[in-house]
Amino acid sequence: MQTQKAARRNRESYAYGSILAALTQGLYPDKKHAIRELVQNAYDGLALLKVRHPDQEQKPVKIKIEDSSIFVADFGIGMGEQKMREYRYLGFSEKVIGQAAGFRGIGKYAPVALCNRMIIDSSPYGVPRRFRVVIDAAAMIRRINEERNLPLEELLRAHTSIEDAPAAKSDHYTFVELQGIRNDAKRYLDVSELKAYLSRTAPLCLNPAFKHAQVIEKNLLKYVPGHLAIRSEERRVGKERRSRW
């Protein structure tokens, strides 16, 4: 009779065919949907901050393109040590269908189809620590292409890492960097294209130039429980020294 550990290891080996193929080929037909996933996760972090700490200022989600990297930042509830450790693996999610916009623990890995590395920095509300998870997407995809039936847990353990450092207790944020956008995804470095796409698909505020925007937003806040529309900021940064937001 198989032990629980052996059974779990066997299931992870069989997970190779479906989940890892999805990682290498992309979870979405159009790779820029992976960026929408990051914006939706940022939205969820802001929505949770609003629920738990309604007096806190709601800052905009920020999207920055610098050289060959794409950044998505939010100043929402942040993620603590346990959630960041879970971020290294697939399938961990507390999101409730209909209440959160993300892909329930899998969509967070969608950007590995775009970049060489993912770097996630997060500081949880009220906790003076900053946690960083690094996902070596290039090495992960290389091993997937070279080895057959590679156990999922082994792959993720070998090519992800976590560390932590002190932070200000007032900090609360999640910053995601897609570092080294791959050649087949370079067109997603176009700010105007991303802006047009996200304006159609992400949970953003209505364009203030739209004459009915204020009336619609007011009614949404009044009649839709939990409604939250977020502002966004986009920036294109040149080759000057990088600074975190």
C-alpha positions in Angstrom: 0.0 0.0 0.0 1.3 3.4 -0.9 2.2 5.8 1.9 0.6 9.3 1.7 4.0 10.7 0.9 4.6 8.3 -2.0 1.1 8.9 -3.3 1.6 12.6 -3.3 5.0 12.2 -5.1 3.3 10.1 -7.7 0.6 12.6 -8.3 3.2 15.3 -8.7 5.0 13.3 -11.3 1.8 12.9 -13.3 1.1 16.7 -12.9 4.0 17.2 -15.4 1.9 16.6 -18.5 -0.9 19.1 -17.8 0.4 21.8 -15.5 4.0 22.1 -16.7 3.0 22.1 -20.3 0.7 25.0 -19.5 3.6 26.8 -17.9 5.8 26.5 -20.9 3.2 27.3 -23.5 1.4 29.9 -21.4 -1.9 29.7 -19.6 -3.4 32.2 -21.9 -3.5 32.2 -25.8 -2.4 35.9 -25.7 0.6 36.3 -23.4 -0.5 39.8 -22.3 -3.4 38.2 -20.4 -0.7 37.2 -17.9 -0.1 40.9 -17.2 -3.8 41.3 -16.6 -3.6 38.5 -14.1 -1.0 40.5 -12.2 -3.2 43.6 -12.3 -6.2 41.5 -11.0 -4.0 40.1 -8.2 -3.1 43.7 -7.3 -6.8 44.6 -7.3 -7.6 41.7 -5.0 -4.9 43.0 -2.6 -6.4 46.5 -2.6 -9.9 45.1 -2.2 -8.8 43.1 0.9 -7.1 46.2 2.4 -10.4 48.1 1.9 -12.4 45.4 3.7 -9.9 44.9 6.7 -8.7 48.5 7.0 -11.3 50.8 5.4 -9.6 54.0 6.6 -6.4 53.3 4.7 -5.8 55.3 1.6 -6.4 53.4 -1.7 -3.3 54.1 -3.8 -3.3 53.3 -7.6 -1.9 50.2 -9.1 1.4 51.1 -10.9 2.7 49.6 -14.1 6.2 50.4 -15.1 8.3 49.4 -18.2 12.0 49.7 -17.8 14.4 48.4 -20.5 13.4 44.7 -20.9 11.4 44.4 -17.6 7.7 45.0 -16.7 6.7 45.9 -13.1 3.3 45.8 -11.5 3.0 47.3 -8.0 0.1 47.7 -5.6 -0.1 49.1 -2.1 -2.7 46.7 -0.9 -2.8 44.2 2.0 0.5 42.6 1.1 1.5 38.9 1.7 3.0 37.4 4.8 5.6 34.7 5.1 3.2 31.8 4.7 1.5 33.2 1.6 4.9 34.0 0.1 6.0 30.4 0.7 2.8 29.2 -0.9 3.5 31.5 -3.8 6.5 29.2 -4.7 4.0 26.4 -5.4 0.9 25.9 -7.6 -2.6 25.5 -6.4 -2.5 27.5 -3.2 -5.3 30.1 -3.1 -7.9 31.3 -0.7 -9.8 33.3 -3.4 -13.6 32.7 -3.6 -15.2 32.5 -7.0 -17.2 35.6 -7.6 -15.3 37.6 -5.0 -11.7 37.7 -6.4 -10.5 38.1 -9.9 -7.4 35.9 -10.0 -6.8 32.4 -11.3 -7.0 30.6 -8.0 -3.4 29.8 -7.3 -2.3 28.9 -10.9 -2.5 32.2 -12.8 0.3 33.7 -10.7 2.7 31.5 -12.7 1.3 32.6 -16.1 4.1 35.2 -16.5 6.8 32.6 -16.7 5.9 32.3 -20.4 7.0 36.0 -20.9 10.2 36.5 -18.9 13.5 34.9 -17.7 12.8 35.7 -14.0 9.9 36.7 -11.8 10.8 38.6 -8.6 8.0 39.1 -6.1 8.5 41.5 -3.2 5.8 41.9 -0.5 5.4 43.4 2.9 2.2 42.5 4.8 0.1 45.2 6.5 1.2 45.7 10.1 4.2 43.3 9.9 7.8 44.9 9.8 9.2 42.3 7.3 9.7 42.2 3.6 9.6 38.9 1.8 11.0 38.1 -1.6 10.3 35.2 -3.9 12.4 34.7 -7.0 11.3 32.3 -9.8 14.0 31.3 -12.3 11.6 30.9 -15.3 14.4 30.5 -17.8 16.0 27.6 -15.9 12.6 26.0 -15.2 11.6 26.0 -18.9 15.0 24.7 -20.0 14.7 21.7 -17.6 11.1 21.1 -18.8 12.3 20.9 -22.4 15.3 18.7 -21.5 13.8 16.2 -19.0 10.8 14.0 -19.2 8.3 13.4 -16.3 10.1 15.8 -14.0 8.2 16.0 -10.7 6.5 19.3 -10.2 7.6 19.8 -6.6 11.2 19.1 -7.5 11.2 21.6 -10.3 9.6 24.4 -8.3 11.9 23.7 -5.3 15.0 23.8 -7.4 14.2 27.0 -9.3 12.4 29.2 -6.8 13.8 30.8 -3.6 12.5 32.9 -0.7 14.2 35.4 1.6 13.2 38.0 4.1 14.5 41.3 5.5 13.4 44.0 8.0 10.9 46.6 6.7 9.0 49.6 8.1 5.8 48.5 10.0 3.8 51.0 8.0 4.8 49.3 4.7 2.2 47.2 2.9 2.7 46.4 -0.8 3.3 43.8 -3.4 5.7 44.5 -6.3 6.2 42.0 -9.1 9.0 42.3 -11.7 9.0 40.3 -14.9 12.7 40.5 -15.6 14.1 39.9 -19.0 11.1 39.8 -21.3 11.8 37.1 -23.8 12.2 37.9 -27.5 8.9 36.4 -28.5 7.1 38.7 -26.1 9.0 42.0 -26.7 5.9 43.7 -28.1 4.3 43.7 -24.6 6.9 46.4 -23.7 4.7 48.9 -25.6 3.1 51.1 -22.9 0.3 52.4 -25.2 -0.7 48.8 -26.2 -0.8 47.7 -22.6 -2.8 50.7 -21.6 -5.4 50.2 -24.3 -5.6 46.5 -23.4 -5.9 46.9 -19.6 -8.5 49.7 -20.1 -10.8 47.1 -21.7 -10.1 44.1 -19.4 -8.9 45.2 -15.9 -11.0 46.5 -13.0 -10.1 50.1 -13.5 -11.9 53.4 -12.9 -13.8 54.8 -15.8 -12.0 57.3 -17.9 -12.6 60.7 -16.3 -13.0 62.2 -19.7 -16.2 60.2 -20.2 -19.0 62.7 -19.3 -21.0 60.1 -17.3 -18.1 58.6 -15.4 -18.8 60.3 -12.1 -22.5 59.5 -12.1 -21.8 55.8 -13.0 -19.1 55.4 -10.3 -21.3 57.0 -7.7 -24.1 54.6 -8.5 -21.8 51.6 -8.5 -20.5 52.5 -5.1 -24.1 53.0 -3.8 -25.8 49.9 -5.3 -23.0 47.3 -5.8 -21.8 45.8 -2.5 -18.0 45.7 -2.3 -17.5 47.7 -5.5 -13.9 48.8 -5.9 -12.5 50.4 -9.0 -8.8 51.2 -8.9 -6.8 54.0 -10.5 -3.7 53.0 -12.5 -0.5 54.7 -13.4 1.8 53.7 -16.3 5.4 54.9 -16.8 8.1 54.2 -19.2 11.5 54.6 -17.6 14.7 55.1 -19.5 18.2 53.9 -18.7 18.6 56.1 -15.6 19.3 54.4 -12.3 16.3 52.2 -11.3 14.3 53.1 -8.2 11.5 51.1 -6.6 8.4 53.2 -7.2 
